[in-house]
Amino acid sequence: MNCYYCGTELIHTGDTRLDNDDEYRDIYDMVTFLKCPRCAATVETYRRPIHVISKLHTAREKMLVNFLLAVVLWGTGSTVE
């Protein structure tokens, strides 16, 4: 991954698990820290646990199916009762 500001490749400086952090544990399970050796910019990248990602995919799939159903019904002139 390259620095947003100067384009230099970032250096991995560490990871921290967030399992015991009350504020983040339901949303993220790990944060990764990166630093630019050239301009000293820092980057924190948060990783979502798989159960959160699965819920997001499920919600998106439901929205997509409902949208497609509405489009199909609209095209036929039908409505959902």
C-alpha positions in Angstrom: 0.0 0.0 0.0 1.4 3.4 -0.9 1.1 6.7 0.9 -1.8 8.9 -0.2 0.3 12.0 0.1 3.7 11.2 -1.4 3.3 7.7 -3.0 6.0 6.0 -1.0 5.3 2.4 0.1 4.0 2.3 3.7 5.7 0.4 6.4 3.7 -2.0 8.7 4.3 -0.9 12.3 1.9 -3.2 14.1 -1.5 -4.6 14.7 -3.8 -4.4 17.7 -6.7 -6.8 18.4 -9.9 -5.0 19.5 -11.6 -8.0 21.0 -11.6 -6.5 24.5 -12.4 -2.9 23.4 -16.0 -2.1 24.4 -16.2 0.7 21.9 -15.1 -1.2 18.8 -15.4 -5.0 19.4 -18.9 -5.4 17.8 -17.8 -3.5 14.6 -14.0 -4.3 14.2 -11.7 -7.0 15.5 -8.3 -5.6 14.5 -6.6 -2.4 13.6 -3.4 -2.3 11.6 -1.0 0.6 11.8 1.1 1.8 8.8 3.6 4.6 8.5 5.2 6.5 5.6 9.0 6.6 6.0 9.2 9.7 3.7 6.6 12.1 5.0 5.7 10.5 8.3 2.0 10.1 7.5 0.2 7.4 9.5 -2.6 5.1 8.5 -4.9 3.0 10.6 -6.8 0.3 8.9 -9.7 -1.4 10.7 -10.8 -4.9 9.9 -14.3 -6.1 10.4 -14.9 -9.6 11.8 -16.4 -12.2 9.5 -19.8 -12.2 11.3 -20.2 -8.4 10.7 -19.2 -8.9 7.0 -21.7 -11.7 6.6 -24.5 -9.5 8.0 -23.6 -6.7 5.6 -23.7 -9.1 2.7 -27.0 -10.6 3.8 -28.6 -7.1 4.1 -27.2 -6.0 0.7 -28.5 -9.2 -0.9 -32.0 -8.7 0.6 -32.0 -5.1 -0.7 -31.0 -6.2 -4.1 -33.6 -9.0 -4.3 -36.3 -6.5 -3.1 -35.2 -4.0 -5.7 -35.2 -6.6 -8.5 -38.6 -7.8 -7.4 -40.0 -4.3 -7.5 -38.5 -3.7 -11.0 -40.1 -7.0 -12.3 -43.5 -6.2 -10.7 -43.4 -2.6 -12.0 -42.7 -4.0 -15.5 -45.7 -6.3 -15.3 -48.0 -3.7 -13.7 -48.5 -5.9 -10.7 -48.1 -4.9 -7.0 -47.1 -6.8 -3.9 -50.1 -7.5 -1.6 
